[in-house]
Amino acid sequence: MWFLCVFYHRLLDYRRPEVDSLAELFGAFGGDGGGEESASTRSLEWKLPENHHIDSPFHFVSLPSEEIARNIANRSILVKGFYELWGQGSSYEELEKAIKDFPDERKLPYLTSDSTFRITVDSFGKVISFQEQNERIQGLSYIPFMGRVDLRNPEHRFWLIETDDYGSNNGLPPVVQRTIFFGREVGAADRKLLPTYQLKSRRYLGPTAMDAEMAFLMANQGLAQPGKLVYDPFVGTGSILVAAAHFGAMTMGADIDIRVVRDGRGPNCNVWSNFEQYNLPMPISLLRADNNLPPWRSSLKEVFDAIICDPPYGVRAGGRKSGGRKLLRGTVDPYTVPEEKRLDHIPSTAPYSLAECMHDLLDLSAKMLVMGGRLVFFFPVVREDGLTNAQFPEHPCFTLIASCEQILSLRYSRYLLTMVKTGAYTEEIEESAQKMHLEFKENHLKWLEDGNLHSAVFSPADSQEALGAKSKFDRDSKPKYRGKYASMLPVVPLPVDSGLIKLAYLQSNCLL
């Protein structure tokens, strides 16, 4: 069945992957959702309305049933609604002809005298006054509605959606002609979710707390649901686990800073209080653990259904790992914490390069995720002239199924990567990972210098700009439309290793 899918006009790159993930969660591809079979090829069939740009909020999608469409819409963050399209046209005359040609056997069951209905007029790219809305509703008199109007709790909801002739100031590239849609609502989003979980009302926050909307998108990409165990190795204040717990998943987290997971800002302001605030199930455990030196016993494998996280990459908060600078340099020997100081001791840490962090995250996930489990994480990139393609982390156990860009500034963006475990964690992979760990340890300072994202983002892009010349990113020169497909700024990956993670090296004016 083909449905008209109307998106909220934001986070454009995230919209289709979220629907694809939720379609798998609700069994659109057969099975119980979240399985491993053909995980890398599972995607829905999409079509665009005629003359519409890829960033248009209007898409046609094929789904097996109305029930699946309704479930996706109710849970999605970026879908406004799914509609059974009764007609469309570039004018109201064309719309009337299309609606009359729509089969009666599909219209009449929703127009009976014992039913209630409501017609909503919506628009994109223009504002329609209340008087104009009434005139458009009256113009639909050729549809034989026999039921009673109920504006509060109707049995059937119908939508008349009109788009304008796109100009230069409405957020999209030009479209040849306006389009008018009329259809029956199959499912609609619950936008009460985001105001409930907004960060400004949360008890315990940190400087890098994940925005509620993005946290729920990540949970959807990770297929969080009852009976699944979700792990966040960089838990911080727990924003991602809060979203996963809302969808019924069991949660577990870890952080290298014991003051975050144990103390917070007091007995009523900590990670646990964030779950209490929303009456959510508490995490199974919050560990003081280092992603570089995971605490799991060697025989423990395949226990998590999803690993969802936002690794530290050094722009707002740098990554840390155990050991301390002197220990890593070998200038001091490993120390033993005296028994009387063990409870209050805070272990020494050293800077943690992005390359090593990505390697450790993929190695941990390959070992600890169940087959078919998902790894969802953010990966930063520097936007520079001359190169256009970003190369993402790779691992023989994983298949990348979605990469969604969020542009943060003219120089910096991040991708939400969604990977599915499709291969077993073998002894050969484990040996290769151990060799790479030794290389990171021996060349600790080199990796820190090669992957200095902070310098890439905040250093001048060229010498002329450094001398005070007018920036090439002059405000007046920016196009009105700044979507992904019209951006003139290409994407360059950060330099990381070429072992299990294959990423391109970069030599730039920023001296990465």
C-alpha positions in Angstrom: 0.0 0.0 0.0 1.3 3.5 -0.9 0.9 6.2 1.7 1.6 9.9 1.6 4.2 10.5 4.3 4.4 14.1 5.6 7.5 15.0 7.5 8.3 17.8 9.9 10.7 20.1 8.0 13.8 19.6 10.2 16.7 17.2 10.4 16.2 16.4 6.8 18.8 13.7 6.5 17.4 11.7 9.4 13.8 11.3 8.1 13.9 8.3 5.8 16.3 6.3 7.9 14.1 6.7 11.0 11.1 5.4 9.1 13.1 2.5 7.6 14.3 1.5 11.1 10.8 1.7 12.6 9.4 -0.3 9.7 11.8 -3.1 10.6 10.9 -2.8 14.3 7.2 -3.3 13.5 7.7 -6.2 11.1 7.3 -4.5 7.7 10.0 -6.9 6.3 8.6 -10.0 7.9 9.6 -11.7 11.2 9.5 -10.0 14.5 11.7 -7.0 13.7 15.3 -6.5 14.5 16.5 -9.8 13.0 19.8 -10.3 11.3 18.6 -11.8 8.0 19.4 -9.4 5.1 19.8 -6.5 7.6 21.9 -4.5 5.2 19.3 -4.6 2.4 16.2 -3.8 4.3 14.8 -0.5 3.2 11.4 0.7 2.1 10.4 1.8 -1.4 10.1 5.6 -1.6 8.9 8.0 -4.3 8.7 11.7 -4.5 5.7 13.7 -5.8 6.2 15.1 -9.3 8.5 18.2 -9.4 9.4 17.9 -5.7 12.9 18.2 -4.3 14.4 15.4 -2.2 14.2 17.7 0.8 10.5 18.2 0.4 8.4 17.2 3.4 6.1 15.2 1.2 7.1 11.6 0.2 5.3 8.5 -0.9 6.2 5.3 0.9 5.1 1.7 0.4 4.1 -0.2 3.6 2.5 -3.6 4.1 -0.5 -2.4 6.1 -2.3 0.6 7.7 -1.5 -0.9 11.1 2.3 -0.7 10.5 1.9 2.8 9.1 0.0 3.8 12.2 2.6 2.3 14.6 5.4 4.1 12.8 3.7 7.4 12.9 2.8 7.1 16.6 6.4 6.4 17.5 8.3 8.5 15.0 9.9 11.8 15.9 10.1 13.3 12.4 6.9 12.0 10.8 3.9 14.3 11.0 1.5 11.8 9.6 0.7 9.0 7.1 -2.3 9.5 4.8 -4.3 7.4 2.4 -4.1 9.8 -0.6 -7.5 10.3 -2.3 -6.3 12.8 -4.8 -3.7 15.4 -5.7 -3.4 18.2 -8.3 -1.8 21.5 -9.1 -5.2 23.2 -8.8 -8.5 22.6 -7.1 -10.0 21.6 -10.4 -7.4 18.8 -10.8 -7.9 17.8 -7.2 -11.7 17.4 -7.6 -11.2 15.2 -10.7 -8.6 13.0 -8.9 -10.9 12.6 -5.8 -13.9 11.7 -8.0 -11.8 9.1 -9.9 -10.6 7.5 -6.6 -12.5 4.1 -6.2 -15.8 4.4 -4.4 -15.2 1.1 -2.6 -12.2 2.7 -0.8 -14.0 6.0 0.0 -17.6 5.1 1.0 -16.7 3.1 4.2 -15.4 6.3 5.7 -18.4 8.5 4.6 -21.3 6.6 6.2 -24.0 8.3 8.1 -23.2 6.7 11.4 -19.6 8.0 11.4 -18.0 11.2 12.6 -15.3 13.1 10.8 -13.1 16.2 10.7 -11.4 18.0 7.9 -8.1 19.9 8.7 -6.6 22.4 6.3 -2.8 22.6 6.4 -0.1 24.3 4.3 3.6 24.4 3.7 5.4 27.5 2.5 2.4 29.8 3.0 -0.2 30.9 5.6 -3.9 30.2 5.1 -6.3 32.4 7.1 -9.2 30.9 9.0 -11.6 32.3 6.5 -9.7 30.8 3.6 -9.6 27.4 5.4 -13.4 27.5 5.7 -13.7 28.4 2.0 -11.5 25.4 1.0 -13.5 23.0 3.2 -16.8 24.3 1.7 -15.2 23.6 -1.8 -15.1 19.9 -1.0 -18.9 19.6 -1.1 -18.6 17.2 -4.0 -17.3 14.5 -1.5 -20.5 12.8 -0.2 -19.9 13.1 3.5 -22.9 11.6 5.3 -21.6 11.6 8.9 -21.5 14.1 11.6 -18.7 16.7 12.2 -16.8 16.1 15.4 -13.8 18.5 15.9 -12.6 16.9 19.2 -12.7 13.2 18.8 -13.7 12.2 15.3 -13.7 8.7 14.0 -12.1 9.7 10.7 -9.7 12.6 10.1 -9.2 14.1 6.6 -6.5 16.5 5.6 -6.3 19.1 2.8 -2.7 20.0 2.5 -1.5 22.8 0.1 2.0 23.8 -0.9 2.9 27.2 -2.3 4.9 28.1 -5.4 8.3 27.9 -3.8 10.3 31.1 -3.7 13.7 31.8 -2.3 12.8 32.3 1.4 10.8 29.3 2.3 13.6 26.8 3.0 13.5 24.7 -0.1 14.8 24.9 -3.7 12.2 26.0 -6.3 9.5 23.6 -7.3 7.8 23.9 -10.7 4.2 24.2 -9.4 2.2 24.1 -6.3 0.6 20.8 -5.2 -2.7 20.2 -3.3 -3.2 16.9 -1.5 -6.3 15.4 0.1 -6.3 12.2 2.1 -7.5 10.2 5.0 -5.2 10.2 8.1 -3.9 6.7 8.9 -1.5 7.7 11.7 -0.2 10.8 13.3 2.7 11.7 15.5 2.5 12.4 19.3 4.4 15.6 19.6 3.7 15.8 23.4 6.7 13.5 23.8 9.4 16.2 23.2 8.0 18.9 25.6 7.7 16.3 28.3 11.4 15.3 28.0 12.9 18.7 27.1 16.3 19.4 28.7 15.4 22.7 30.3 13.1 20.9 32.7 15.4 18.0 33.5 16.9 17.7 37.0 20.5 16.6 36.1 22.3 18.0 33.1 25.9 18.1 31.9 27.6 20.3 29.3 27.2 17.7 26.6 23.7 16.3 27.5 22.0 14.9 24.4 19.0 16.9 23.1 15.8 15.0 23.7 14.7 15.0 20.1 18.1 13.5 19.0 18.1 11.0 21.8 14.7 9.6 20.8 15.9 9.5 17.2 19.0 7.5 18.3 16.7 5.1 20.3 14.6 4.6 17.2 17.6 3.8 15.1 18.7 1.3 17.8 15.3 -0.4 17.7 14.8 0.1 21.5 11.7 -1.9 22.7 10.6 -4.0 25.6 12.8 -7.0 26.2 15.9 -5.5 24.6 19.1 -4.5 26.5 20.6 -1.1 25.5 24.1 -0.1 26.6 25.7 3.4 26.5 29.5 3.3 27.2 29.6 7.1 27.5 26.5 7.5 29.6 27.1 11.0 31.1 23.9 12.3 32.5 21.9 9.5 30.9 19.9 11.3 28.2 20.2 8.5 25.6 19.2 5.8 28.2 16.2 7.9 29.3 14.9 7.8 25.7 15.6 4.0 25.4 13.8 3.4 28.7 10.8 5.4 27.6 10.4 2.9 24.7 10.5 0.0 27.3 14.1 -1.2 26.8 16.3 -2.3 29.7 19.2 0.0 30.0 22.8 -0.1 31.2 25.5 2.6 31.1 29.1 3.4 32.0 31.3 6.4 32.2 35.0 6.9 33.1 34.2 9.8 35.5 33.0 8.2 38.8 31.7 11.5 40.0 29.1 11.5 37.2 27.7 8.0 37.7 28.0 7.9 41.5 27.7 11.4 42.9 26.0 13.7 40.4 25.2 17.0 42.1 23.6 15.5 45.2 21.2 12.8 46.3 18.3 14.3 44.4 20.3 15.5 41.3 22.0 12.6 39.6 21.5 10.1 36.7 19.1 8.1 38.8 16.9 11.2 39.5 16.5 11.7 35.7 14.7 8.3 35.5 12.7 9.0 38.7 11.5 12.3 37.2 9.8 10.5 34.3 8.8 7.4 36.3 11.0 5.2 34.1 12.5 1.9 35.0 16.0 2.4 36.5 19.1 1.2 34.6 20.2 -2.3 35.5 23.6 -0.8 36.4 25.7 2.3 36.0 29.4 1.4 36.0 32.6 3.4 36.4 34.3 1.9 33.4 36.8 2.9 30.7 35.9 2.2 27.1 39.7 1.7 26.5 39.9 -0.9 29.2 36.5 -2.6 29.4 35.8 -4.5 32.6 34.0 -7.5 31.0 35.4 -11.0 31.5 36.9 -12.5 28.4 34.2 -15.2 28.1 31.3 -12.7 28.1 30.0 -12.1 24.6 26.8 -11.1 22.8 24.8 -9.7 25.7 23.6 -6.3 24.3 20.8 -5.8 21.7 22.0 -2.3 21.0 24.8 0.0 21.8 23.8 3.7 21.5 26.2 6.5 22.4 27.7 9.8 21.7 31.5 9.3 21.9 33.6 12.3 23.1 35.4 13.9 20.2 37.1 16.9 21.7 35.0 20.0 20.7 33.0 20.6 23.8 34.5 17.9 26.0 37.6 15.8 25.2 37.8 12.1 25.6 39.7 10.5 28.5 41.1 7.1 29.2 42.8 5.4 32.1 46.5 5.6 32.8 47.6 9.2 33.1 50.3 10.9 30.9 53.2 9.7 33.0 52.0 6.1 33.0 51.6 6.1 29.2 55.0 7.6 28.7 56.5 4.9 31.0 58.2 7.5 33.3 56.4 6.1 36.3 55.4 2.5 37.3 51.8 1.5 37.8 50.7 2.3 41.4 48.6 0.6 43.9 45.8 2.5 45.7 46.1 2.3 49.5 43.1 0.5 51.1 42.2 3.5 53.2 41.9 5.8 50.1 40.2 3.3 47.8 36.6 4.6 48.3 37.5 8.2 47.5 40.2 7.7 44.9 39.8 9.1 41.4 42.0 7.3 39.0 44.4 9.2 36.8 43.4 9.7 33.1 45.0 10.8 29.9 43.6 12.3 26.7 41.8 9.9 24.4 42.2 10.3 20.7 39.2 10.0 18.4 40.9 7.3 16.4 41.5 5.1 19.4 38.0 5.8 20.8 36.4 4.7 17.5 38.5 1.6 17.4 37.7 0.6 21.0 33.9 1.3 20.4 33.7 -0.9 17.3 35.8 -3.7 18.9 33.6 -3.7 22.1 30.4 -3.6 20.0 31.6 -6.5 17.7 32.2 -8.6 20.8 29.2 -7.6 23.0 26.4 -7.1 20.5 24.1 -10.0 19.6 24.0 -11.0 15.9 21.7 -8.5 14.2 22.2 -6.0 17.1 22.7 -2.3 16.2 25.5 0.1 17.0 24.3 3.8 16.8 26.8 6.6 17.4 27.9 10.0 16.3 31.0 10.6 14.2 32.4 14.1 13.6 33.7 15.5 10.3 35.4 18.7 9.3 33.9 20.5 6.3 36.6 21.8 3.9 36.9 22.8 0.3 38.2 20.4 -2.3 37.0 17.1 -1.0 33.4 15.9 -1.0 33.2 12.3 0.3 33.4 11.3 4.0 34.8 7.9 4.8 33.3 6.3 7.9 34.7 3.7 10.4 34.6 0.2 9.1 34.7 -3.2 10.8 34.3 -6.7 9.3 31.6 -7.5 11.8 29.3 -4.6 10.9 27.3 -3.3 7.9 26.6 0.4 7.7 22.9 0.9 6.9 22.4 4.7 7.6 24.5 7.8 7.8 22.7 11.0 8.7 24.4 14.4 8.7 23.7 17.1 11.2 25.4 20.4 10.1 26.6 22.2 13.3 28.6 25.0 11.7 30.3 26.1 8.5 33.4 24.1 9.6 32.0 21.2 11.5 29.3 18.6 11.3 28.5 15.2 12.7 27.0 12.0 11.3 24.7 9.6 13.1 25.9 6.2 11.9 23.8 3.1 12.3 25.5 -0.2 11.9 24.1 -3.8 12.1 26.2 -6.7 13.3 26.3 -9.1 10.4 29.5 -11.1 11.1 30.8 -13.2 14.0 33.6 -11.9 16.3 36.4 -14.4 15.5 39.8 -15.1 17.0 41.5 -13.4 14.0 39.6 -10.2 14.6 40.4 -10.3 18.3 44.1 -10.7 17.6 44.1 -7.9 15.1 42.3 -5.6 17.7 44.9 -6.5 20.3 47.8 -5.5 17.9 46.0 -2.2 17.2 45.7 -1.5 20.9 49.4 -1.9 21.3 50.0 0.5 18.4 47.8 3.1 20.0 49.6 2.7 23.3 53.0 3.0 21.8 52.0 6.0 19.7 49.7 7.8 22.1 51.0 11.3 21.4 51.0 10.8 17.7 47.3 9.9 17.6 46.5 12.9 19.7 48.3 15.3 17.3 46.9 13.7 14.2 43.3 13.8 15.3 43.0 17.3 16.9 39.4 18.1 16.0 39.3 21.2 18.2 42.1 22.8 16.2 40.4 21.9 12.9 37.1 23.5 14.0 38.4 26.6 15.6 41.6 27.4 13.8 41.5 29.8 10.8 40.7 28.1 7.5 43.5 29.9 5.6 46.2 32.5 6.1 44.2 35.3 4.7 41.4 34.8 7.1 44.0 34.5 9.9 45.3 38.0 8.9 41.8 39.5 9.3 40.7 39.3 5.6 37.0 39.0 4.9 35.9 35.4 5.4 34.9 33.4 2.4 31.9 32.4 4.4 30.5 35.9 4.3 27.0 36.0 5.8 25.5 37.8 2.7 26.9 35.1 0.4 25.1 32.2 2.1 22.3 30.7 0.0 18.8 30.9 1.5 18.6 27.1 1.1 21.3 25.3 3.1 20.2 21.7 2.9 22.6 18.8 2.4 22.1 18.5 -1.3 22.6 22.2 -2.1 25.6 22.8 0.2 28.7 24.1 -1.4 30.8 22.9 1.5 32.2 19.4 1.0 32.8 16.9 3.8 36.3 15.7 4.9 36.7 12.9 7.4 39.0 13.2 10.5 42.3 11.4 10.3 42.3 8.1 12.1 43.9 4.7 11.8 43.9 2.3 8.9 43.6 -0.9 10.9 40.2 -2.3 11.8 38.9 1.3 11.2 39.7 2.5 7.7 39.6 6.2 7.5 41.4 8.7 5.3 44.3 10.8 6.5 44.1 14.5 5.9 46.8 17.1 5.4 45.2 20.5 5.6 46.0 24.2 6.3 44.7 23.5 9.8 47.6 21.2 10.5 45.4 18.3 11.8 
